[in-house]
């Protein structure tokens, strides 16, 4: 079982969204506790020995790192598809 942590940046973005959209995204992200790399997640790159993945949630994308040793999924960034990679 992994813990899901939101970065300050991801948390700030979620707080700006409508409540129902924010809840939907949080619900989807919490599913990463049981399966940190679902089949619809895409590997992007490695960063300091951590794997960085992209997870699609409707029109939004979440970029996250899986820290296997600490059993943590760190949600680094959430944004619209057109802006998330910048």
C-alpha positions, 0 to 999 in steps of 0.5 A: 500500500502506497501513500499519495502526497500532493505537492504544494503546486498540485494542491494549489491547482486543485483548490482553484477548481470547481469542487466537483471536478477537484473531488473527481481528480482526488478520487482518481488519484487516491486509487494510486494507493493500491496500484501506483502504476495503473495500465493507463499511466504512461512512463515519462522519464526518470528523475533522481532514481524515481520514475515519473509518470503521466496519468490522464483524468479527463481533460487534466493530466497529473505528473507524479513520481513513484518512490518505491523505497518509501512507498510514496506516490508524489503528485508533482503537477496537475493541469490541463493537457496543453499546459502540464508539460511546461 
